[in-house]
Amino acid sequence: MNPTLLLLLTLLVGLEISFTSVIWANVVIIAIAIVVMLRYRVHWLTFVRLLLIPLIPAVGIWFSIRYFSTAHSVHFAWVMSTRIYAYAFLGGLFNAATTTNATLASLEQNGHIPTTFVYGMLGAFNFVPKIHSEVAIIRASARMRGVNLHFWSPQLLFKAIVAALNWSENLAEAMTSHGFTENAQRTHLKVLRISIRDYVVAGITLVVLQFILFSHLP
Amino acid sequence: MSIVNLNHVTFKYAKDLPPVINDQTLSFTQGTFNLLTGPSGTGKSTLLKLIAGLYPAFTGFLENGSIHVANQLVAKLTPAKRAPLVAMMFQNPSEQFAMSTPREELVFALENLQVVPTEIPKRVDSALAFADVTDFADRTFTTLSGGEQQKVSLAVIMALDSQVILLDEPFANIDPEARLFLLNRLTELVHDHGKTIIVADHDLADYQKRIDHLFILNEASHQVESATAIVAKARFDEFATQHQQQAIALPVADATPVFELDHFSVGHTTPLIQQDALQLFQQRLTVITGANGSGKSTLFDALVRLQPYFGSAKWTSHEIKRLRRRTYAQRVSLVFQQASSQFLNITMAEEIAFSQQHQLTPDWDKARIADAVQQLNLAGHENQVVYSLSEGQKKKLQVLIMLIMGTETLLLDEPLTGLDLKSVHTVLQLLHDAVHLQKQTVIMITHQLNDVAAYADLHLHLSTKQLAYEATL
């Protein structure tokens, strides 16, 4: 599916389950996400991570609502726990179905997000490996002066920010030199469109969701 | 016909600072190869960035004058309109690409110029072929060497089809083959495509036969002057005269090794060094020489565990990759090529105090430090922010704070860059004392060879991926 439409759809679904309390809706969302992720051959470790990371908040909220809320509602405890997992799996689905580059390209062309934002983000993502090596250098430099810097050390942060400011300046100059004009018209080698099929799938998803949410299911 | 015109240009980084470029009037003729030289930090980059229209847009303040490229005021053009007129290759190869692969970067540049989509693949392919980068067009930039990245930068400029090509110290971090390849391609662009090239470089080797004009930035007047034939010849001769070699000892049989390499190799994608066997010795001042980009810094990175290596590299009989980083860093330290990597504090006084606080031996007391600060001509800068020191001052401070630490093995990557002759002697004397008085081991990479032989004990030369001891320096 087109990344911009998929992003809107997942946000809309997420928003709707925040304002309703139907356990079945959350369960169906999780199930669909798993099916989609299986289709994209997501690594099994990703599933393990998606199950483990929300575990503490999910269990925590279940107990606090079941035993410490005024209503002691079992139903609402399950709504909240499954909701947390539904959010996590919606994220997993989006992550499996698209890439950062495809999403940003689509946001530029279909979402009409300002190009400055889109290419700023792209540039930043491409700088992540450099940040890793810079942090390694700063830490090595500190060790040679007899100090062990942890990732929360203010000195490490300060040095990393100095480096990042320098890079961002260099990158901005280089992009300008390559003809990039902020928020100006550009052509596109790969023109991205939202297909009718994508609209139909998104429409059906939303209709089915309304059906589940408003048919008095638990 | 002149294509680049500067008319009474005065440029400052801030209104209350002295001008970097002062009342400059200058023009460059279309279809010529121009070389701009001068001491580092005097404004070569600034001048190029002014012509490229990056300054004063990004930083600084144009106090007076105007800059025209192809009769158009560069400052008034949008980047998309400017790129086909003037493009730039930057000094740092890895900091000039927004996208993740060469092909994406070229497409990005052409899309910026609003080239029709059907035209893009054709222009991308021919530009990739011209710069000989087709083979790795779809690899990510992080896996490319500095030389490969500069070739991609040339491909981008080729795709943009810019009339004026500016190069800011483009060969500082690349290997000799890539440098020669790029120089040949640039010459071709001038002769066959009528492009105008302005390159800023302090290394004049290989330029003499290629260029049409030599320009020299005068440090005192902050102005660029066209060199007369006599001056130009003198400059090139100065560069061509081989440094006077002096005899230096070869390692003796019973010396104690500090590092031992065995079937060792290191490199980013392809190996830069492949060494069957080599020993580096304790309590010696060893100098390592070799061409730019041949792998000297990479060797040091491997020795301090900033870069993985293959085979075996031992420090006093311990395999380096198995040692604990924290304790090993107290025994083997590196003076980084990039001075700012060394600094952890804000001011010079804080840096010195920090080293004193953590020093490993009491050899450097307050009086000795004060004396060295005086000798290194750093006195009076105690409260200055380290990042605002000149490159030469940064280098001197860097060496000093690492000497104060008293680490038993000290690796130095180009500690003499940007130093005046007096400072070179002071630094070399300090390093010599570290070896002969404090019994430390010093291994130093340097390009600056004048007078080094008087202080050094051994000379290792790196070429064709091999390190070998030499009897002259």
Contacts between the chains, C-beta under 8 A, distances in Angstrom:
chain1	res1	chain2	res2	distance
A	101	B	100	7.5
A	119	B	98	5.8
A	119	B	108	7.9
A	122	B	98	6.1
A	122	B	99	6.7
A	123	B	98	4.5
A	125	B	100	8.0
A	126	B	97	7.3
A	126	B	98	6.9
A	126	B	99	6.8
A	126	B	100	5.0
A	126	B	141	7.3
A	129	B	142	4.9
A	130	B	94	6.9
A	130	B	142	7.8
A	136	B	306	6.3
A	137	B	306	6.6
A	137	B	336	7.4
A	137	B	341	5.4
A	138	B	341	7.3
A	138	B	344	8.0
A	140	B	304	6.4
A	140	B	305	7.5
A	140	B	306	5.7
A	140	B	325	7.7
A	140	B	329	6.7
A	140	B	334	7.5
A	141	B	336	6.9
A	141	B	341	5.6
A	141	B	342	5.8
A	141	B	344	6.8
A	142	B	344	5.9
A	143	B	325	6.3
A	143	B	326	5.9
A	143	B	329	3.6
A	143	B	330	7.7
A	144	B	304	7.9
A	144	B	329	4.8
A	144	B	330	7.8
A	144	B	333	4.0
A	144	B	334	6.6
A	144	B	402	7.4
A	144	B	405	7.1
A	144	B	407	7.0
A	145	B	344	6.3
A	145	B	354	6.5
A	145	B	355	6.3
A	145	B	358	5.6
A	145	B	401	7.6
A	145	B	405	6.4
A	146	B	330	6.5
A	146	B	358	3.4
A	146	B	359	8.0
A	146	B	360	7.4
A	146	B	405	7.2
A	147	B	344	7.4
A	147	B	358	6.6
A	148	B	326	6.0
A	155	B	344	5.5
A	159	B	343	8.0
A	159	B	344	7.1
A	162	B	340	7.6
A	162	B	387	7.1
A	167	B	95	5.8
A	169	B	58	6.8
A	169	B	59	7.8
A	170	B	90	7.0
A	170	B	92	6.4
A	170	B	95	4.1
A	170	B	96	7.1
A	171	B	95	6.1
A	171	B	96	7.6
A	171	B	98	6.5
A	172	B	58	6.8
A	173	B	49	7.4
A	173	B	54	5.0
A	173	B	58	5.9
A	173	B	90	7.4
A	174	B	90	6.0
A	174	B	95	6.7
A	174	B	96	3.7
A	174	B	97	6.9
A	174	B	98	7.1
A	175	B	98	5.0
A	176	B	53	7.9
A	176	B	54	6.3
A	176	B	57	7.5
A	176	B	58	7.8
A	176	B	79	4.6
A	177	B	52	6.1
A	177	B	54	6.8
A	177	B	79	7.5
A	177	B	83	6.9
A	177	B	87	5.8
A	177	B	88	4.7
A	177	B	90	7.8
A	177	B	96	7.6
A	178	B	83	6.5
A	178	B	87	7.6
A	178	B	98	7.4
A	178	B	105	7.4
A	178	B	108	6.8
A	178	B	109	4.3
A	178	B	112	6.4
A	178	B	156	6.0
A	178	B	160	7.2
A	179	B	79	5.4
A	179	B	80	4.8
A	179	B	82	7.5
A	179	B	83	3.5
A	179	B	84	7.8
A	179	B	109	5.5
A	179	B	112	3.6
A	179	B	113	5.0
A	179	B	160	6.5
A	180	B	79	5.8
A	180	B	80	7.6
A	180	B	98	7.3
A	180	B	108	7.5
A	180	B	109	8.0
A	180	B	112	4.9
A	181	B	78	4.7
A	181	B	79	4.5
A	181	B	80	4.5
A	181	B	112	6.7
A	184	B	78	6.5
A	184	B	80	6.0
A	184	B	112	7.9
A	185	B	114	6.3
A	186	B	111	4.7
A	186	B	112	5.8
A	186	B	114	6.3
A	187	B	110	7.9
A	187	B	111	5.2
A	187	B	114	4.9
A	187	B	115	6.1
A	187	B	116	6.4
A	187	B	117	5.7
A	187	B	120	7.7
A	188	B	111	6.1
A	188	B	117	6.4
A	189	B	107	5.1
A	189	B	110	7.8
A	189	B	111	6.5
A	189	B	117	5.1
A	189	B	120	4.9
A	189	B	121	7.4
A	191	B	117	7.0
